[in-house]
Amino acid sequence: MDRKVHYLPSAKSLALLTCLLFSVSAVMQTAAETIHRERSIYRDITVVQNGNRRCLVFNVHRGDRNQTCVELNDRDRLVFSYTRMSFAGLLLQPQPKMILIAGLGGGSIPMTLNNLFPDAEIDVVEIDQAVVNVAKEFFFFEENDKMKVTVSDARVFVKRAALRGRKYDYIVLDAFGGDYIPEHLLTREFLSEVKSIMTVDGVLVANTFSTSRFYDHESVTYQHVFNEFFNFKLPTSGNRIIITQLSSLPPRGELVTRAQNAADRLKKYGVPLLEYPARLSTRVDWDMSRRVLTDQYSPANLLRDN
C-alpha cells in the first residue's frame, strides 16, 4: 500500500508565500482606483480607473453596474458590446438628421453620433444632473451647437416634444436606473408616445436585456405598439437591442448593402457593422401569452406578484 507523505513548508517558503499574497493583494487594491464618488438624489455614482480604462458605475441595490467605460489611450473606441450594437440602427436609417437619446451615462453614444453626423441635431435627455456633471468632468462629454442635454425625465421630455410637434428620425432608449430600465419607460403608453414623435422614416433603438424575467413582457409590448421589430442579440453580450420603425422592416439584402456602405466609417469606433445584418432576427422567441406592460401593469407589479 502506498504511503502518503505530508511535507511541512519551511519557514522560508512560508515567508515567500506570505510576501506573494501581500503583493497580489496590493496589486488588486491599486489596480482599480476610485477617482470620484458621490450620491445623487437618484443613485450612487462612482468613477473607477484601472490602467487606461475609466468606468462610470451606478450602484443602487443589486451591485455595481458599469454604465460607460472609456479607453483613455483610444477614446473613440466603444468598449461595450451593447454600445456598439446600438449603431445597428444605422442599417435602417443611415443618415439621421434629428436624434433623441434617452439616458446619457458617460456620453459615448451621443458623442459618437455627433462625430459621425456633425450636422445632425442631437437632443440628450438625462434625469440626473450629477450624471451630466460626471460625464463632462471625467468622460470628455461636451455639449455644442448641435448636441444639447436636457435634465428631465425622458417621459416628460417625449410628451412635451409631441405637444410641440417635434419629430426625430433616430431615437435611442438607453435609460437605466442601476437595477433596471425605469418602469414608466417600458410601458405601452410610453412607447406609443415615442412612436408619435418618430418621422415616417425614423428608427427606434432600445437597449434591454437578453435574459430577464421581463423579456417576454417587453417583447409583447414592443410587438403590440410596433407590430414587428428586429431582435438583436450577440453571444458575447447580456444585452439585446430592439430595432424598429414605422414602416415595414427592410429585407436582409438591403441591410447588407447599407452595412457595406457604412462599415469603414465605423471601424475606428470598433463597431463591426458587417457582422450585424446576419444577427438581426424577427423570429418570435418569447411567450406571446404574456401580458403587455402598461402604466397599471408594470415591472414593479411583476416583481411584487412574484
N, C-alpha and C positions, 0 to 999 in steps of 0.2 A: 504494500500500500504506500502511495506517495505521501510524504510528509510535507505539510505546508510550513514554510519558514517565514516568519514575520520580521522584517527589518525595521528597527527604530531609526529615524532620521538623526543625523548628527547635529550637534549644536550649530555647526557651520551651515548645514543645509537649512535648518530652521531659520537662521538669521537671514539667509539668502531669500528664502520663500517669503518671510515677513517683509523684507525690503521690496521684493517684487510686487506683493499685494498692495503695499502702500503706494508704489509707483503707479500701478494700474488705477488705483482709486483716485490718485491725484490727477491723472490724465482725464479720467471720466468726469471729474468735477470741473476741470478747467476747459474741457473741450467745448462744452456748450455754456456760453456766458450770457447771463441775463443783463441786457443793456437798458431795458426800460420795463417798468411795471406800474400799472395804475388800475384803479377800479372806477369804471364809469357808472352811470346810472343804469346801464343795461348788462354789464358783464365785467369780468376781469380781463385785462388786456396785458399781454406780455410780449416783449420783443426779445428773441433769443438769437445769439450769433454763435455759429460753430464753424470756425475757419472762415472761408469766403461766403458761407451761406448764412443769410439772415432771414428769420422767420417771424411772422406775426401769429400769435397763439391766443385763441379765445378759450377761457375756462369758465364754464357755468356750473354744471352739476355732475357731468359724467366724464370728467377727464379732459386733458388738453386736446385741442383740435387746431392743427395748423391751418390758417386761412390763406396765407400768402408766404412764399419763400422767394428770395432773390439771390442770385449768384453775383456777388459784388464785382467779380472779375469778368462777368458776362451778363450784364444787366438786361439785355434784350431777350435772352433765352428764358422761356417759360418752364418753370421747374415741374409743376404738377401735370399729370396726365389729363385731369378733368379741365384744367385751364386751357390746355392745347386743344382738347376735344371741343370746347365751346366754339372754336373757329370753324368747325364743320358747317355752321350756319351760313358761311360764305359760299357754300356749294349751292345754296338756294337763292341767296341774294349777294351776288359778287361785288356790287358797287353801292353799298349803303350810303345814304346822304343824311338821314336823321336817325340817330342811335339813342336808345334808352337803356341804361344799365341799372338794375336794382341791386344794391349791395356793392360797396367799394372794396372792402378788405384792404390790401396793400396797394391796390390800383393797377395790378398787372393787366387785366383785360382792357379797361379804358385806355391806358397808355399805349398798349399795342395797337388798338383800333385807331387811336389818334395818329400814331406813326404811319399806319397803313393807309389811312384816309384823312389826310390833313385838312381837307376842305369840308368834311362831314361835321355836322353839329352833333355834339355828344352831351346828353344830359345824364349825370350820375346822381342817383338818389341813395343817400345813406342816412339811417336814422340816428346814428351816434356821432356827435361832434368829436368825441375823443378818437374815434377810428379815423376820421378825416385828418385830425392833427397828427396822429402817428404815421399815417400814410405819407404825409408831406415831410415829416421830420426824419423818418427812418427808411422810407421805401421810394424816395425820389419822385413821388407824385406831385405834379404841378398842374394847376388849372391854367387855361389860356383862353384866347378869344373864342375858340371853337369848343372847348371842353369845360363844363361848369358842374359844380357839385351843389346839390340842394340837400340840406339837412332836414329830412322829413321821413315820415312813414311812407313806404312805397305805395301803399294802397291809397293814401290820401293824395299823393302826387298824381297817380293814374286817374283818380276821379276828377281832379282839377284839370288835368290835361284834356280829358274828354269834354269837360264843360267849355274849354277854350277852343275845342276843335283841333287840337294839336295831334299830328299823326307821325308815326315812326315806321321806318322800313327795316329796322333791326333792333329787336328787344331781347335783352339778356336778363333772365331772372336768376340772380346768384346771391340772394339774401340768405343769411344764415345766422341764427342766434347763438350758436355754440353747441346746443343739443341737437337742434333740427331746424328745418325751414319754419319760419313763423307760420302758425296755423292759418291765420287770416290771409296768407298769400298762397294757399293751396286749394282754395275752395272754388266751386263752380261760379259763384258770383264774382270773385276776383278775376278769374280767367276770362269771364265774359266782358269785364271792364277792360282788361288788357286787349282783348280782341277788338274792342270798339275804337282803340287808338292805333291800330295797325293799318298801314296803307294796303292797297289791293295786292301789291307785290311784296309786302312785308313778311318777315320771318320772325318767329319766336324761338328762342333758345333757352331752355330751362335746365338748370343743374339740380338733379335729385340724386337718389342713391339706388344702386343696383340690388342691394339687399336691405330690406326694410319691412317692418310689419305694415307700413302704409303703401307698399309698392302696388298692390292690386287696386287699392282705393285711388291712389294718384293716377294710375293708368286709366281707369274707367272715367275719372273726372276729366282728364285731358281729352279722352276719346269723346265724351259727351259734348264738350264745348267745340272741339276742332274736328271731330269725326275721325281723322286719320293723322298719324304722326310717325316720324322716324324715331325708332328706339335705338340709341347709340350706346353700346357698351364695349369695353375692352377688358380682356382677361387680366390686364395689369392695373386696373383701377376699380375701386369700390363705388365709383360714381356711375351714373348713367345720365346721358344728355337727351332730353326730349327736344326734337326739332320739328316745327310745323309751320304752316302758312294758311292763308285764307283760301287760296286756290288749290287745285289738285297738286299732289306732290310730283316732282319731276321724275322721269324714268332714270334708271341707273346709268344709261349711256350718257345722258346729259350731265349727270353728276361727275362722271369720269372726265368728260371734256373740260368742265369747269375746274376740276382739280388739277388737270394738266396745265391749264392757263394760269393758275394762281400759285402753284406749288413753289416756284422759285422765290416769289416774294415772301413766302412764309418760312423759308428754310432757316433764316438767321434767328427766328424765334423758337426753333426746334419743333415746329408743327409738321408732322408727316402727312400732309394733306392727301397725297396719292393713295395712302392706305385706307382712307376713311370711307369712300363710296361703298366698298365691299362690306363695311361694318354697319351701314345704315339699314335697319330692318323695319318692316311694317308687320312682322309676324306677331300675332297676339300670344304673349307668354304670361298672361295674368288671368286671374279668376274674374270672368265677366259678370258673375253674380254679385260681386261686392258692391256696396253702396257708394254712390257718388258723394264726395266730400262737399259739404255746404257750410254756410255760416252757422247753421244749427247742429250740424253733424261733422265734427272736425277732429283732427288728431288728438286733441285734449280729451274729447269724449271717448275716442277709441282706447286711449291709454287707461282711462278710468274704467271703461267697460271690461278691459282685460285684467 
